[in-house]
Amino acid sequence: MGSKYPILTPKEIIRVLEKFNFRFVSQKGSHIKYSDGYHVVIVPNHDEVARGTFKSILNQSGISLEDFLLSL
């Protein structure tokens, strides 16, 4: 049984966050901070973002998995 959370690259995640009006705030090392004025999301700039980290990004952003995947 596979996970419903895909493994994505940081670029794919950032592209969708920007569609939801998240904007770049700052970067410290390999961690990039995005905000929509209410939610703050930290995206690790690694080759792949782990499933658990992706799930945490969704929780931080308030975006549902279905809405996120439709915006890919």
CHARMM-style PDB file with segment names, atoms N, HN, CA, C and O in Angstrom:
ATOM      1  N   MET     1       0.850  -1.166   0.000  1.00  0.00      PROA
ATOM      2  CA  MET     1       0.000   0.000   0.000  1.00  0.00      PROA
ATOM      3  C   MET     1       0.901   1.235   0.000  1.00  0.00      PROA
ATOM      4  O   MET     1       1.746   1.390   0.881  1.00  0.00      PROA
ATOM      5  N   GLY     2       0.717   2.122  -0.999  1.00  0.00      PROA
ATOM      6  HN  GLY     2       0.030   1.996  -1.715  1.00  0.00      PROA
ATOM      7  CA  GLY     2       1.537   3.318  -1.122  1.00  0.00      PROA
ATOM      8  C   GLY     2       0.979   4.476  -0.318  1.00  0.00      PROA
ATOM      9  O   GLY     2      -0.172   4.468   0.120  1.00  0.00      PROA
ATOM     10  N   SER     3       1.819   5.456  -0.143  1.00  0.00      PROA
ATOM     11  HN  SER     3       2.754   5.463  -0.499  1.00  0.00      PROA
ATOM     12  CA  SER     3       1.413   6.661   0.568  1.00  0.00      PROA
ATOM     13  C   SER     3       0.657   7.585  -0.377  1.00  0.00      PROA
ATOM     14  O   SER     3       0.940   7.624  -1.574  1.00  0.00      PROA
ATOM     15  N   LYS     4      -0.304   8.329   0.162  1.00  0.00      PROA
ATOM     16  HN  LYS     4      -0.534   8.298   1.135  1.00  0.00      PROA
ATOM     17  CA  LYS     4      -1.033   9.283  -0.668  1.00  0.00      PROA
ATOM     18  C   LYS     4      -0.238  10.572  -0.848  1.00  0.00      PROA
ATOM     19  O   LYS     4      -0.601  11.416  -1.668  1.00  0.00      PROA
ATOM     20  N   TYR     5       0.849  10.729  -0.083  1.00  0.00      PROA
ATOM     21  HN  TYR     5       1.144  10.044   0.583  1.00  0.00      PROA
ATOM     22  CA  TYR     5       1.701  11.907  -0.189  1.00  0.00      PROA
ATOM     23  C   TYR     5       2.865  11.604  -1.126  1.00  0.00      PROA
ATOM     24  O   TYR     5       3.655  10.702  -0.848  1.00  0.00      PROA
ATOM     25  N   PRO     6       2.987  12.335  -2.222  1.00  0.00      PROA
ATOM     26  CA  PRO     6       4.078  12.079  -3.166  1.00  0.00      PROA
ATOM     27  C   PRO     6       5.391  12.689  -2.674  1.00  0.00      PROA
ATOM     28  O   PRO     6       5.403  13.562  -1.806  1.00  0.00      PROA
ATOM     29  N   ILE     7       6.485  12.210  -3.245  1.00  0.00      PROA
ATOM     30  HN  ILE     7       6.475  11.500  -3.949  1.00  0.00      PROA
ATOM     31  CA  ILE     7       7.787  12.823  -3.007  1.00  0.00      PROA
ATOM     32  C   ILE     7       7.975  13.865  -4.107  1.00  0.00      PROA
ATOM     33  O   ILE     7       7.956  13.533  -5.292  1.00  0.00      PROA
ATOM     34  N   LEU     8       8.155  15.114  -3.714  1.00  0.00      PROA
ATOM     35  HN  LEU     8       8.171  15.384  -2.752  1.00  0.00      PROA
ATOM     36  CA  LEU     8       8.261  16.210  -4.667  1.00  0.00      PROA
ATOM     37  C   LEU     8       9.581  16.950  -4.495  1.00  0.00      PROA
ATOM     38  O   LEU     8      10.259  16.812  -3.476  1.00  0.00      PROA
ATOM     39  N   THR     9       9.930  17.733  -5.502  1.00  0.00      PROA
ATOM     40  HN  THR     9       9.379  17.845  -6.329  1.00  0.00      PROA
ATOM     41  CA  THR     9      11.109  18.588  -5.392  1.00  0.00      PROA
ATOM     42  C   THR     9      10.697  19.920  -4.766  1.00  0.00      PROA
ATOM     43  O   THR     9       9.520  20.279  -4.810  1.00  0.00      PROA
ATOM     44  N   PRO    10      11.636  20.650  -4.191  1.00  0.00      PROA
ATOM     45  CA  PRO    10      11.302  21.967  -3.643  1.00  0.00      PROA
ATOM     46  C   PRO    10      10.712  22.907  -4.698  1.00  0.00      PROA
ATOM     47  O   PRO    10       9.810  23.684  -4.388  1.00  0.00      PROA
ATOM     48  N   LYS    11      11.208  22.848  -5.939  1.00  0.00      PROA
ATOM     49  HN  LYS    11      11.941  22.216  -6.191  1.00  0.00      PROA
ATOM     50  CA  LYS    11      10.685  23.717  -7.000  1.00  0.00      PROA
ATOM     51  C   LYS    11       9.208  23.460  -7.256  1.00  0.00      PROA
ATOM     52  O   LYS    11       8.444  24.403  -7.461  1.00  0.00      PROA
ATOM     53  N   GLU    12       8.794  22.189  -7.246  1.00  0.00      PROA
ATOM     54  HN  GLU    12       9.415  21.423  -7.078  1.00  0.00      PROA
ATOM     55  CA  GLU    12       7.385  21.860  -7.462  1.00  0.00      PROA
ATOM     56  C   GLU    12       6.526  22.404  -6.323  1.00  0.00      PROA
ATOM     57  O   GLU    12       5.449  22.950  -6.560  1.00  0.00      PROA
ATOM     58  N   ILE    13       6.998  22.257  -5.101  1.00  0.00      PROA
ATOM     59  HN  ILE    13       7.874  21.814  -4.909  1.00  0.00      PROA
ATOM     60  CA  ILE    13       6.245  22.740  -3.940  1.00  0.00      PROA
ATOM     61  C   ILE    13       6.139  24.260  -3.965  1.00  0.00      PROA
ATOM     62  O   ILE    13       5.065  24.814  -3.730  1.00  0.00      PROA
ATOM     63  N   ILE    14       7.249  24.932  -4.249  1.00  0.00      PROA
ATOM     64  HN  ILE    14       8.121  24.481  -4.440  1.00  0.00      PROA
ATOM     65  CA  ILE    14       7.257  26.395  -4.274  1.00  0.00      PROA
ATOM     66  C   ILE    14       6.351  26.923  -5.377  1.00  0.00      PROA
ATOM     67  O   ILE    14       5.658  27.920  -5.175  1.00  0.00      PROA
ATOM     68  N   ARG    15       6.342  26.279  -6.532  1.00  0.00      PROA
ATOM     69  HN  ARG    15       6.905  25.469  -6.696  1.00  0.00      PROA
ATOM     70  CA  ARG    15       5.485  26.714  -7.640  1.00  0.00      PROA
ATOM     71  C   ARG    15       4.009  26.694  -7.219  1.00  0.00      PROA
ATOM     72  O   ARG    15       3.264  27.620  -7.537  1.00  0.00      PROA
ATOM     73  N   VAL    16       3.590  25.652  -6.511  1.00  0.00      PROA
ATOM     74  HN  VAL    16       4.196  24.899  -6.252  1.00  0.00      PROA
ATOM     75  CA  VAL    16       2.196  25.565  -6.059  1.00  0.00      PROA
ATOM     76  C   VAL    16       1.931  26.573  -4.945  1.00  0.00      PROA
ATOM     77  O   VAL    16       0.880  27.214  -4.934  1.00  0.00      PROA
ATOM     78  N   LEU    17       2.865  26.723  -4.009  1.00  0.00      PROA
ATOM     79  HN  LEU    17       3.718  26.202  -4.018  1.00  0.00      PROA
ATOM     80  CA  LEU    17       2.677  27.710  -2.944  1.00  0.00      PROA
ATOM     81  C   LEU    17       2.482  29.105  -3.531  1.00  0.00      PROA
ATOM     82  O   LEU    17       1.651  29.872  -3.045  1.00  0.00      PROA
ATOM     83  N   GLU    18       3.241  29.433  -4.569  1.00  0.00      PROA
ATOM     84  HN  GLU    18       3.916  28.810  -4.963  1.00  0.00      PROA
ATOM     85  CA  GLU    18       3.105  30.746  -5.199  1.00  0.00      PROA
ATOM     86  C   GLU    18       1.746  30.907  -5.875  1.00  0.00      PROA
ATOM     87  O   GLU    18       1.221  32.019  -5.946  1.00  0.00      PROA
ATOM     88  N   LYS    19       1.171  29.817  -6.371  1.00  0.00      PROA
ATOM     89  HN  LYS    19       1.597  28.914  -6.313  1.00  0.00      PROA
ATOM     90  CA  LYS    19      -0.188  29.868  -6.929  1.00  0.00      PROA
ATOM     91  C   LYS    19      -1.212  30.198  -5.848  1.00  0.00      PROA
ATOM     92  O   LYS    19      -2.263  30.771  -6.136  1.00  0.00      PROA
ATOM     93  N   PHE    20      -0.905  29.837  -4.604  1.00  0.00      PROA
ATOM     94  HN  PHE    20      -0.051  29.371  -4.370  1.00  0.00      PROA
ATOM     95  CA  PHE    20      -1.782  30.130  -3.464  1.00  0.00      PROA
ATOM     96  C   PHE    20      -1.375  31.423  -2.761  1.00  0.00      PROA
ATOM     97  O   PHE    20      -1.682  31.618  -1.584  1.00  0.00      PROA
ATOM     98  N   ASN    21      -0.685  32.303  -3.483  1.00  0.00      PROA
ATOM     99  HN  ASN    21      -0.436  32.145  -4.438  1.00  0.00      PROA
ATOM    100  CA  ASN    21      -0.286  33.639  -3.008  1.00  0.00      PROA
ATOM    101  C   ASN    21       0.734  33.629  -1.876  1.00  0.00      PROA
ATOM    102  O   ASN    21       0.787  34.576  -1.092  1.00  0.00      PROA
ATOM    103  N   PHE    22       1.540  32.584  -1.775  1.00  0.00      PROA
ATOM    104  HN  PHE    22       1.496  31.814  -2.412  1.00  0.00      PROA
ATOM    105  CA  PHE    22       2.663  32.595  -0.842  1.00  0.00      PROA
ATOM    106  C   PHE    22       3.825  33.288  -1.531  1.00  0.00      PROA
ATOM    107  O   PHE    22       4.055  33.086  -2.723  1.00  0.00      PROA
ATOM    108  N   ARG    23       4.553  34.099  -0.791  1.00  0.00      PROA
ATOM    109  HN  ARG    23       4.366  34.263   0.178  1.00  0.00      PROA
ATOM    110  CA  ARG    23       5.675  34.846  -1.332  1.00  0.00      PROA
ATOM    111  C   ARG    23       6.930  34.574  -0.519  1.00  0.00      PROA
ATOM    112  O   ARG    23       6.869  34.316   0.684  1.00  0.00      PROA
ATOM    113  N   PHE    24       8.076  34.639  -1.206  1.00  0.00      PROA
ATOM    114  HN  PHE    24       8.125  34.849  -2.182  1.00  0.00      PROA
ATOM    115  CA  PHE    24       9.371  34.451  -0.564  1.00  0.00      PROA
ATOM    116  C   PHE    24       9.574  35.496   0.515  1.00  0.00      PROA
ATOM    117  O   PHE    24       9.334  36.683   0.292  1.00  0.00      PROA
ATOM    118  N   VAL    25      10.025  35.051   1.708  1.00  0.00      PROA
ATOM    119  HN  VAL    25      10.220  34.087   1.890  1.00  0.00      PROA
ATOM    120  CA  VAL    25      10.306  35.960   2.813  1.00  0.00      PROA
ATOM    121  C   VAL    25      11.805  36.024   3.065  1.00  0.00      PROA
ATOM    122  O   VAL    25      12.395  37.105   3.066  1.00  0.00      PROA
ATOM    123  N   SER    26      12.421  34.859   3.278  1.00  0.00      PROA
ATOM    124  HN  SER    26      11.942  33.981   3.277  1.00  0.00      PROA
ATOM    125  CA  SER    26      13.851  34.820   3.559  1.00  0.00      PROA
ATOM    126  C   SER    26      14.373  33.409   3.363  1.00  0.00      PROA
ATOM    127  O   SER    26      13.614  32.460   3.168  1.00  0.00      PROA
ATOM    128  N   GLN    27      15.706  33.299   3.420  1.00  0.00      PROA
ATOM    129  HN  GLN    27      16.323  34.069   3.579  1.00  0.00      PROA
ATOM    130  CA  GLN    27      16.342  31.999   3.332  1.00  0.00      PROA
ATOM    131  C   GLN    27      17.498  31.968   4.308  1.00  0.00      PROA
ATOM    132  O   GLN    27      18.271  32.921   4.409  1.00  0.00      PROA
ATOM    133  N   LYS    28      17.606  30.866   5.023  1.00  0.00      PROA
ATOM    134  HN  LYS    28      16.978  30.092   4.940  1.00  0.00      PROA
ATOM    135  CA  LYS    28      18.735  30.663   5.924  1.00  0.00      PROA
ATOM    136  C   LYS    28      19.276  29.267   5.651  1.00  0.00      PROA
ATOM    137  O   LYS    28      18.630  28.264   5.957  1.00  0.00      PROA
ATOM    138  N   GLY    29      20.449  29.220   5.080  1.00  0.00      PROA
ATOM    139  HN  GLY    29      20.974  30.034   4.832  1.00  0.00      PROA
ATOM    140  CA  GLY    29      21.022  27.934   4.697  1.00  0.00      PROA
ATOM    141  C   GLY    29      20.180  27.304   3.604  1.00  0.00      PROA
ATOM    142  O   GLY    29      19.924  27.930   2.575  1.00  0.00      PROA
ATOM    143  N   SER    30      19.749  26.070   3.819  1.00  0.00      PROA
ATOM    144  HN  SER    30      19.957  25.561   4.654  1.00  0.00      PROA
ATOM    145  CA  SER    30      18.962  25.365   2.802  1.00  0.00      PROA
ATOM    146  C   SER    30      17.469  25.399   3.104  1.00  0.00      PROA
ATOM    147  O   SER    30      16.710  24.607   2.545  1.00  0.00      PROA
ATOM    148  N   HSD    31      17.036  26.306   3.983  1.00  0.00      PROA
ATOM    149  HN  HSD    31      17.653  26.949   4.437  1.00  0.00      PROA
ATOM    150  CA  HSD    31      15.621  26.398   4.320  1.00  0.00      PROA
ATOM    151  C   HSD    31      15.057  27.733   3.839  1.00  0.00      PROA
ATOM    152  O   HSD    31      15.570  28.800   4.178  1.00  0.00      PROA
ATOM    153  N   ILE    32      13.992  27.648   3.044  1.00  0.00      PROA
ATOM    154  HN  ILE    32      13.576  26.782   2.769  1.00  0.00      PROA
ATOM    155  CA  ILE    32      13.385  28.816   2.425  1.00  0.00      PROA
ATOM    156  C   ILE    32      12.047  29.092   3.102  1.00  0.00      PROA
ATOM    157  O   ILE    32      11.225  28.189   3.259  1.00  0.00      PROA
ATOM    158  N   LYS    33      11.835  30.331   3.498  1.00  0.00      PROA
ATOM    159  HN  LYS    33      12.502  31.065   3.371  1.00  0.00      PROA
ATOM    160  CA  LYS    33      10.613  30.723   4.199  1.00  0.00      PROA
ATOM    161  C   LYS    33       9.670  31.434   3.229  1.00  0.00      PROA
ATOM    162  O   LYS    33      10.061  32.371   2.533  1.00  0.00      PROA
ATOM    163  N   TYR    34       8.415  30.966   3.200  1.00  0.00      PROA
ATOM    164  HN  TYR    34       8.097  30.205   3.766  1.00  0.00      PROA
ATOM    165  CA  TYR    34       7.358  31.577   2.394  1.00  0.00      PROA
ATOM    166  C   TYR    34       6.197  31.939   3.315  1.00  0.00      PROA
ATOM    167  O   TYR    34       5.956  31.270   4.320  1.00  0.00      PROA
ATOM    168  N   SER    35       5.481  33.009   2.960  1.00  0.00      PROA
ATOM    169  HN  SER    35       5.677  33.553   2.144  1.00  0.00      PROA
ATOM    170  CA  SER    35       4.334  33.427   3.763  1.00  0.00      PROA
ATOM    171  C   SER    35       3.258  34.003   2.857  1.00  0.00      PROA
ATOM    172  O   SER    35       3.545  34.569   1.802  1.00  0.00      PROA
ATOM    173  N   ASP    36       2.008  33.846   3.293  1.00  0.00      PROA
ATOM    174  HN  ASP    36       1.775  33.386   4.150  1.00  0.00      PROA
ATOM    175  CA  ASP    36       0.879  34.473   2.594  1.00  0.00      PROA
ATOM    176  C   ASP    36       0.307  35.607   3.442  1.00  0.00      PROA
ATOM    177  O   ASP    36      -0.790  36.095   3.166  1.00  0.00      PROA
ATOM    178  N   GLY    37       1.033  36.023   4.456  1.00  0.00      PROA
ATOM    179  HN  GLY    37       1.923  35.627   4.680  1.00  0.00      PROA
ATOM    180  CA  GLY    37       0.567  37.072   5.351  1.00  0.00      PROA
ATOM    181  C   GLY    37      -0.083  36.519   6.604  1.00  0.00      PROA
ATOM    182  O   GLY    37      -0.213  37.224   7.604  1.00  0.00      PROA
ATOM    183  N   TYR    38      -0.488  35.270   6.552  1.00  0.00      PROA
ATOM    184  HN  TYR    38      -0.383  34.698   5.739  1.00  0.00      PROA
ATOM    185  CA  TYR    38      -1.114  34.627   7.702  1.00  0.00      PROA
ATOM    186  C   TYR    38      -0.354  33.352   8.090  1.00  0.00      PROA
ATOM    187  O   TYR    38      -0.013  33.154   9.256  1.00  0.00      PROA
ATOM    188  N   HSD    39      -0.095  32.496   7.102  1.00  0.00      PROA
ATOM    189  HN  HSD    39      -0.372  32.656   6.154  1.00  0.00      PROA
ATOM    190  CA  HSD    39       0.632  31.251   7.321  1.00  0.00      PROA
ATOM    191  C   HSD    39       2.103  31.450   6.951  1.00  0.00      PROA
ATOM    192  O   HSD    39       2.421  32.204   6.032  1.00  0.00      PROA
ATOM    193  N   VAL    40       2.989  30.772   7.670  1.00  0.00      PROA
ATOM    194  HN  VAL    40       2.730  30.159   8.416  1.00  0.00      PROA
ATOM    195  CA  VAL    40       4.414  30.755   7.348  1.00  0.00      PROA
ATOM    196  C   VAL    40       4.806  29.308   7.094  1.00  0.00      PROA
ATOM    197  O   VAL    40       4.484  28.420   7.884  1.00  0.00      PROA
ATOM    198  N   VAL    41       5.503  29.078   5.989  1.00  0.00      PROA
ATOM    199  HN  VAL    41       5.764  29.799   5.347  1.00  0.00      PROA
ATOM    200  CA  VAL    41       5.901  27.730   5.580  1.00  0.00      PROA
ATOM    201  C   VAL    41       7.407  27.714   5.344  1.00  0.00      PROA
ATOM    202  O   VAL    41       7.950  28.617   4.707  1.00  0.00      PROA
ATOM    203  N   ILE    42       8.076  26.692   5.858  1.00  0.00      PROA
ATOM    204  HN  ILE    42       7.635  25.960   6.375  1.00  0.00      PROA
ATOM    205  CA  ILE    42       9.502  26.505   5.635  1.00  0.00      PROA
ATOM    206  C   ILE    42       9.669  25.335   4.670  1.00  0.00      PROA
ATOM    207  O   ILE    42       9.202  24.229   4.941  1.00  0.00      PROA
ATOM    208  N   VAL    43      10.335  25.583   3.546  1.00  0.00      PROA
ATOM    209  HN  VAL    43      10.714  26.482   3.326  1.00  0.00      PROA
ATOM    210  CA  VAL    43      10.564  24.545   2.541  1.00  0.00      PROA
ATOM    211  C   VAL    43      12.060  24.230   2.511  1.00  0.00      PROA
ATOM    212  O   VAL    43      12.867  25.124   2.260  1.00  0.00      PROA
ATOM    213  N   PRO    44      12.448  22.965   2.763  1.00  0.00      PROA
ATOM    214  CA  PRO    44      13.862  22.620   2.681  1.00  0.00      PROA
ATOM    215  C   PRO    44      14.293  22.553   1.214  1.00  0.00      PROA
ATOM    216  O   PRO    44      13.601  21.961   0.386  1.00  0.00      PROA
ATOM    217  N   ASN    45      15.415  23.149   0.905  1.00  0.00      PROA
ATOM    218  HN  ASN    45      15.977  23.630   1.579  1.00  0.00      PROA
ATOM    219  CA  ASN    45      15.922  23.166  -0.470  1.00  0.00      PROA
ATOM    220  C   ASN    45      16.894  22.002  -0.652  1.00  0.00      PROA
ATOM    221  O   ASN    45      18.105  22.196  -0.762  1.00  0.00      PROA
ATOM    222  N   HSD    46      16.338  20.790  -0.681  1.00  0.00      PROA
ATOM    223  HN  HSD    46      15.355  20.633  -0.591  1.00  0.00      PROA
ATOM    224  CA  HSD    46      17.117  19.573  -0.880  1.00  0.00      PROA
ATOM    225  C   HSD    46      16.708  18.968  -2.218  1.00  0.00      PROA
ATOM    226  O   HSD    46      15.851  19.521  -2.907  1.00  0.00      PROA
ATOM    227  N   ASP    47      17.308  17.842  -2.596  1.00  0.00      PROA
ATOM    228  HN  ASP    47      18.004  17.393  -2.037  1.00  0.00      PROA
ATOM    229  CA  ASP    47      16.949  17.207  -3.873  1.00  0.00      PROA
ATOM    230  C   ASP    47      15.480  16.821  -3.895  1.00  0.00      PROA
ATOM    231  O   ASP    47      14.784  17.068  -4.880  1.00  0.00      PROA
ATOM    232  N   GLU    48      15.007  16.216  -2.810  1.00  0.00      PROA
ATOM    233  HN  GLU    48      15.572  16.015  -2.010  1.00  0.00      PROA
ATOM    234  CA  GLU    48      13.611  15.794  -2.675  1.00  0.00      PROA
ATOM    235  C   GLU    48      13.123  16.205  -1.294  1.00  0.00      PROA
ATOM    236  O   GLU    48      13.904  16.303  -0.348  1.00  0.00      PROA
ATOM    237  N   VAL    49      11.825  16.442  -1.194  1.00  0.00      PROA
ATOM    238  HN  VAL    49      11.191  16.362  -1.963  1.00  0.00      PROA
ATOM    239  CA  VAL    49      11.217  16.734   0.103  1.00  0.00      PROA
ATOM    240  C   VAL    49      10.518  15.453   0.555  1.00  0.00      PROA
ATOM    241  O   VAL    49       9.661  14.924  -0.153  1.00  0.00      PROA
ATOM    242  N   ALA    50      10.884  14.965   1.721  1.00  0.00      PROA
ATOM    243  HN  ALA    50      11.580  15.395   2.296  1.00  0.00      PROA
ATOM    244  CA  ALA    50      10.325  13.714   2.244  1.00  0.00      PROA
ATOM    245  C   ALA    50       8.809  13.829   2.439  1.00  0.00      PROA
ATOM    246  O   ALA    50       8.276  14.926   2.608  1.00  0.00      PROA
ATOM    247  N   ARG    51       8.135  12.693   2.414  1.00  0.00      PROA
ATOM    248  HN  ARG    51       8.568  11.802   2.278  1.00  0.00      PROA
ATOM    249  CA  ARG    51       6.673  12.678   2.547  1.00  0.00      PROA
ATOM    250  C   ARG    51       6.201  13.340   3.841  1.00  0.00      PROA
ATOM    251  O   ARG    51       5.255  14.128   3.834  1.00  0.00      PROA
ATOM    252  N   GLY    52       6.858  13.018   4.934  1.00  0.00      PROA
ATOM    253  HN  GLY    52       7.627  12.377   4.940  1.00  0.00      PROA
ATOM    254  CA  GLY    52       6.470  13.587   6.222  1.00  0.00      PROA
ATOM    255  C   GLY    52       6.668  15.093   6.257  1.00  0.00      PROA
ATOM    256  O   GLY    52       5.864  15.817   6.844  1.00  0.00      PROA
ATOM    257  N   THR    53       7.729  15.560   5.634  1.00  0.00      PROA
ATOM    258  HN  THR    53       8.382  14.972   5.157  1.00  0.00      PROA
ATOM    259  CA  THR    53       7.996  16.997   5.555  1.00  0.00      PROA
ATOM    260  C   THR    53       6.951  17.669   4.678  1.00  0.00      PROA
ATOM    261  O   THR    53       6.476  18.759   4.997  1.00  0.00      PROA
ATOM    262  N   PHE    54       6.593  17.027   3.579  1.00  0.00      PROA
ATOM    263  HN  PHE    54       6.979  16.142   3.320  1.00  0.00      PROA
ATOM    264  CA  PHE    54       5.561  17.563   2.692  1.00  0.00      PROA
ATOM    265  C   PHE    54       4.226  17.670   3.428  1.00  0.00      PROA
ATOM    266  O   PHE    54       3.507  18.658   3.282  1.00  0.00      PROA
ATOM    267  N   LYS    55       3.902  16.649   4.217  1.00  0.00      PROA
ATOM    268  HN  LYS    55       4.487  15.846   4.335  1.00  0.00      PROA
ATOM    269  CA  LYS    55       2.668  16.679   5.004  1.00  0.00      PROA
ATOM    270  C   LYS    55       2.690  17.847   5.985  1.00  0.00      PROA
ATOM    271  O   LYS    55       1.676  18.520   6.173  1.00  0.00      PROA
ATOM    272  N   SER    56       3.833  18.088   6.607  1.00  0.00      PROA
ATOM    273  HN  SER    56       4.657  17.541   6.455  1.00  0.00      PROA
ATOM    274  CA  SER    56       3.984  19.210   7.529  1.00  0.00      PROA
ATOM    275  C   SER    56       3.821  20.547   6.802  1.00  0.00      PROA
ATOM    276  O   SER    56       3.217  21.474   7.343  1.00  0.00      PROA
ATOM    277  N   ILE    57       4.350  20.652   5.593  1.00  0.00      PROA
ATOM    278  HN  ILE    57       4.840  19.899   5.154  1.00  0.00      PROA
ATOM    279  CA  ILE    57       4.203  21.874   4.793  1.00  0.00      PROA
ATOM    280  C   ILE    57       2.728  22.131   4.507  1.00  0.00      PROA
ATOM    281  O   ILE    57       2.268  23.270   4.589  1.00  0.00      PROA
ATOM    282  N   LEU    58       1.988  21.083   4.173  1.00  0.00      PROA
ATOM    283  HN  LEU    58       2.362  20.157   4.107  1.00  0.00      PROA
ATOM    284  CA  LEU    58       0.556  21.242   3.920  1.00  0.00      PROA
ATOM    285  C   LEU    58      -0.162  21.721   5.183  1.00  0.00      PROA
ATOM    286  O   LEU    58      -1.015  22.605   5.112  1.00  0.00      PROA
ATOM    287  N   ASN    59       0.178  21.147   6.329  1.00  0.00      PROA
ATOM    288  HN  ASN    59       0.872  20.429   6.386  1.00  0.00      PROA
ATOM    289  CA  ASN    59      -0.448  21.559   7.593  1.00  0.00      PROA
ATOM    290  C   ASN    59      -0.127  23.016   7.910  1.00  0.00      PROA
ATOM    291  O   ASN    59      -1.003  23.768   8.337  1.00  0.00      PROA
ATOM    292  N   GLN    60       1.119  23.413   7.701  1.00  0.00      PROA
ATOM    293  HN  GLN    60       1.831  22.802   7.353  1.00  0.00      PROA
ATOM    294  CA  GLN    60       1.531  24.789   7.978  1.00  0.00      PROA
ATOM    295  C   GLN    60       0.825  25.781   7.055  1.00  0.00      PROA
ATOM    296  O   GLN    60       0.481  26.887   7.473  1.00  0.00      PROA
ATOM    297  N   SER    61       0.612  25.387   5.809  1.00  0.00      PROA
ATOM    298  HN  SER    61       0.892  24.489   5.469  1.00  0.00      PROA
ATOM    299  CA  SER    61       0.058  26.302   4.807  1.00  0.00      PROA
ATOM    300  C   SER    61      -1.468  26.383   4.853  1.00  0.00      PROA
ATOM    301  O   SER    61      -2.051  27.367   4.397  1.00  0.00      PROA
ATOM    302  N   GLY    62      -2.113  25.357   5.400  1.00  0.00      PROA
ATOM    303  HN  GLY    62      -1.640  24.558   5.771  1.00  0.00      PROA
ATOM    304  CA  GLY    62      -3.572  25.329   5.400  1.00  0.00      PROA
ATOM    305  C   GLY    62      -4.151  24.885   4.068  1.00  0.00      PROA
ATOM    306  O   GLY    62      -5.348  25.047   3.834  1.00  0.00      PROA
ATOM    307  N   ILE    63      -3.325  24.329   3.189  1.00  0.00      PROA
ATOM    308  HN  ILE    63      -2.353  24.197   3.379  1.00  0.00      PROA
ATOM    309  CA  ILE    63      -3.769  23.847   1.878  1.00  0.00      PROA
ATOM    310  C   ILE    63      -4.044  22.350   1.985  1.00  0.00      PROA
ATOM    311  O   ILE    63      -3.245  21.605   2.552  1.00  0.00      PROA
ATOM    312  N   SER    64      -5.169  21.915   1.441  1.00  0.00      PROA
ATOM    313  HN  SER    64      -5.818  22.520   0.980  1.00  0.00      PROA
ATOM    314  CA  SER    64      -5.484  20.484   1.474  1.00  0.00      PROA
ATOM    315  C   SER    64      -4.636  19.744   0.436  1.00  0.00      PROA
ATOM    316  O   SER    64      -4.181  20.336  -0.542  1.00  0.00      PROA
ATOM    317  N   LEU    65      -4.434  18.465   0.660  1.00  0.00      PROA
ATOM    318  HN  LEU    65      -4.804  17.984   1.455  1.00  0.00      PROA
ATOM    319  CA  LEU    65      -3.668  17.642  -0.277  1.00  0.00      PROA
ATOM    320  C   LEU    65      -4.315  17.662  -1.660  1.00  0.00      PROA
ATOM    321  O   LEU    65      -3.625  17.765  -2.674  1.00  0.00      PROA
ATOM    322  N   GLU    66      -5.642  17.562  -1.693  1.00  0.00      PROA
ATOM    323  HN  GLU    66      -6.203  17.478  -0.870  1.00  0.00      PROA
ATOM    324  CA  GLU    66      -6.353  17.529  -2.975  1.00  0.00      PROA
ATOM    325  C   GLU    66      -6.158  18.843  -3.743  1.00  0.00      PROA
ATOM    326  O   GLU    66      -5.882  18.821  -4.943  1.00  0.00      PROA
ATOM    327  N   ASP    67      -6.300  19.979  -3.062  1.00  0.00      PROA
ATOM    328  HN  ASP    67      -6.524  19.997  -2.088  1.00  0.00      PROA
ATOM    329  CA  ASP    67      -6.112  21.271  -3.717  1.00  0.00      PROA
ATOM    330  C   ASP    67      -4.671  21.418  -4.202  1.00  0.00      PROA
ATOM    331  O   ASP    67      -4.423  21.940  -5.289  1.00  0.00      PROA
ATOM    332  N   PHE    68      -3.736  20.958  -3.393  1.00  0.00      PROA
ATOM    333  HN  PHE    68      -3.937  20.534  -2.510  1.00  0.00      PROA
ATOM    334  CA  PHE    68      -2.322  21.058  -3.762  1.00  0.00      PROA
ATOM    335  C   PHE    68      -2.037  20.234  -5.019  1.00  0.00      PROA
ATOM    336  O   PHE    68      -1.407  20.723  -5.957  1.00  0.00      PROA
ATOM    337  N   LEU    69      -2.502  18.985  -5.033  1.00  0.00      PROA
ATOM    338  HN  LEU    69      -3.013  18.588  -4.271  1.00  0.00      PROA
ATOM    339  CA  LEU    69      -2.229  18.106  -6.166  1.00  0.00      PROA
ATOM    340  C   LEU    69      -2.912  18.589  -7.446  1.00  0.00      PROA
ATOM    341  O   LEU    69      -2.384  18.400  -8.542  1.00  0.00      PROA
ATOM    342  N   LEU    70      -4.096  19.215  -7.308  1.00  0.00      PROA
ATOM    343  HN  LEU    70      -4.526  19.368  -6.418  1.00  0.00      PROA
ATOM    344  CA  LEU    70      -4.771  19.767  -8.481  1.00  0.00      PROA
ATOM    345  C   LEU    70      -4.018  20.943  -9.068  1.00  0.00      PROA
ATOM    346  O   LEU    70      -4.164  21.243 -10.253  1.00  0.00      PROA
ATOM    347  N   SER    71      -3.210  21.616  -8.254  1.00  0.00      PROA
ATOM    348  HN  SER    71      -3.091  21.372  -7.292  1.00  0.00      PROA
ATOM    349  CA  SER    71      -2.472  22.800  -8.710  1.00  0.00      PROA
ATOM    350  C   SER    71      -1.080  22.469  -9.226  1.00  0.00      PROA
ATOM    351  O   SER    71      -0.364  23.364  -9.673  1.00  0.00      PROA
ATOM    352  N   LEU    72      -0.680  21.189  -9.173  1.00  0.00      PROA
ATOM    353  HN  LEU    72      -1.262  20.462  -8.810  1.00  0.00      PROA
ATOM    354  CA  LEU    72       0.655  20.814  -9.669  1.00  0.00      PROA
ATOM    355  C   LEU    72       0.790  21.061 -11.152  1.00  0.00      PROA
ATOM    356  OT1 LEU    72       1.847  20.800 -11.727  1.00  0.00      PROA
TER     357      LEU     72
END
